[in-house]
Amino acid sequence: MGATSWNVNEGSEGMTRFNMLFCVILTALLPLTGCYMTLEQRWEAFDAQRQQEVGVKTKEYYLTEWGKPTKRTKSPGGGDMWTWEFSGYGGAQGWRKTLIFAQDGILKDFRRDYWPKELW
């Protein structure tokens, strides 16, 4: 019987490939971990953004960014109320965004609604 020699580095090449592949996959998936937001979280982010725009953004800005509103009415304070609406799946799902502008055309307040609400 001859002596068998064992090379300690024989299995390390396969392990190195595995480690590299694992690192590549992990790096590719890492940015996705923070991307998922629930519907309610997306609307909360919408609210936070609009809150920062109150007293700053104008009607012209929203016409450029959002397009023509679905509905335009006068607010009790003499300004304008513009509403954008979307409905899909036969009305089973949708949203309504209403912006209230002061008489000078600056955003004064906002409202929003969406349906259906998440049940979890």
Phi and psi in degrees as a GROMACS rama.xvg file:
@    title "Ramachandran Plot"
@    xaxis  label "Phi"
@    yaxis  label "Psi"
@TYPE xy
-85.7407  161.257  GLY-2
-77.4598  137.959  ALA-3
-97.2421  130.914  THR-4
-103.081  136.594  SER-5
-107.331  127.505  TRP-6
-97.3953  117.485  ASN-7
-64.4367  -29.6038  VAL-8
-86.5271  -3.45808  ASN-9
-56.0951  -45.5476  GLU-10
-86.1912  -9.66568  GLY-11
-71.44  -27.098  SER-12
-64.7401  -43.7305  GLU-13
-64.9982  -38.1253  GLY-14
-66.7554  -38.4233  MET-15
-64.3544  -43.2116  THR-16
-61.5842  -41.7971  ARG-17
-62.7683  -46.9095  PHE-18
-60.9088  -40.9978  ASN-19
-65.9432  -45.5926  MET-20
-61.0227  -43.7112  LEU-21
-59.6829  -45.0582  PHE-22
-64.2537  -40.1375  CYS-23
-64.3233  -45.6724  VAL-24
-64.1758  -44.7615  ILE-25
-61.2672  -43.0857  LEU-26
-64.339  -37.95  THR-27
-69.1119  -34.4297  ALA-28
-86.8069  -21.1916  LEU-29
-56.2134  -44.5224  LEU-30
-63.7199  -23.4949  PRO-31
-75.2294  -17.7612  LEU-32
-64.9929  -32.4734  THR-33
-95.5854  -0.434301  GLY-34
-82.2052  -30.4132  CYS-35
-74.8192  125.7  TYR-36
-131.162  142.977  MET-37
-70.304  166.656  THR-38
-58.9157  -43.2425  LEU-39
-64.108  -39.1585  GLU-40
-64.5628  -37.1095  GLN-41
-65.3657  -38.5258  ARG-42
-70.6672  -34.2755  TRP-43
-64.3794  -37.7263  GLU-44
-66.5541  -37.9773  ALA-45
-59.7437  -46.5422  PHE-46
-59.5038  -44.4544  ASP-47
-62.7835  -41.1432  ALA-48
-65.3852  -45.8695  GLN-49
-63.3661  -38.3916  ARG-50
-58.8767  -37.8928  GLN-51
-70.4875  -22.7548  GLN-52
-89.1285  -15.3881  GLU-53
-60.7803  130.631  VAL-54
80.8445  0.392106  GLY-55
-122.275  -55.0637  VAL-56
-81.6649  153.505  LYS-57
-112.531  170.58  THR-58
-58.3246  -40.0887  LYS-59
-60.3028  -38.7233  GLU-60
-58.9953  -48.3535  TYR-61
-69.7269  -32.2101  TYR-62
-62.463  -41.2433  LEU-63
-69.4957  -44.9764  THR-64
-79.3061  -40.7315  GLU-65
-107.19  -14.8968  TRP-66
86.0405  -173.038  GLY-67
-68.4731  136.238  LYS-68
-70.3041  157.307  PRO-69
-70.9808  -34.9565  THR-70
-143.532  140.766  LYS-71
-128.663  128.143  ARG-72
-138.247  169.213  THR-73
-91.1842  139.288  LYS-74
-85.4779  159.045  SER-75
-57.456  -27.4137  PRO-76
-83.1712  1.47405  GLY-77
98.1427  -8.45385  GLY-78
-85.1087  -161.246  GLY-79
-115.043  148.563  ASP-80
-118.882  121.404  MET-81
-114.852  135.961  TRP-82
-125.614  132.989  THR-83
-111.571  135.051  TRP-84
-131.902  149.446  GLU-85
-140.362  137.838  PHE-86
-140.585  135.668  SER-87
-137.082  172.917  GLY-88
51.7296  47.2306  TYR-89
66.3909  27.6592  GLY-90
88.0452  0.394513  GLY-91
-72.7419  -16.7131  ALA-92
-145.341  143.585  GLN-93
173.023  -175.563  GLY-94
-151.328  161.238  TRP-95
-139.251  125.785  ARG-96
-119.449  125.148  LYS-97
-121.127  127.784  THR-98
-112.175  135.446  LEU-99
-111.827  122.903  ILE-100
-108.419  145.089  PHE-101
-71.7512  171.697  ALA-102
-61.0628  -26.4825  GLN-103
-83.5263  1.41121  ASP-104
89.5882  4.89981  GLY-105
-89.2787  141.033  ILE-106
-59.6616  126.681  LEU-107
-107.08  -37.9842  LYS-108
-162.034  172.511  ASP-109
-151.824  159.184  PHE-110
-141.268  156.875  ARG-111
-153.343  156.085  ARG-112
-150.165  151.896  ASP-113
-146.74  159.23  TYR-114
-150.046  154.331  TRP-115
-73.4045  157.914  PRO-116
-78.3194  150.338  LYS-117
-70.3224  142.959  GLU-118
-99.2809  1.38563  LEU-119
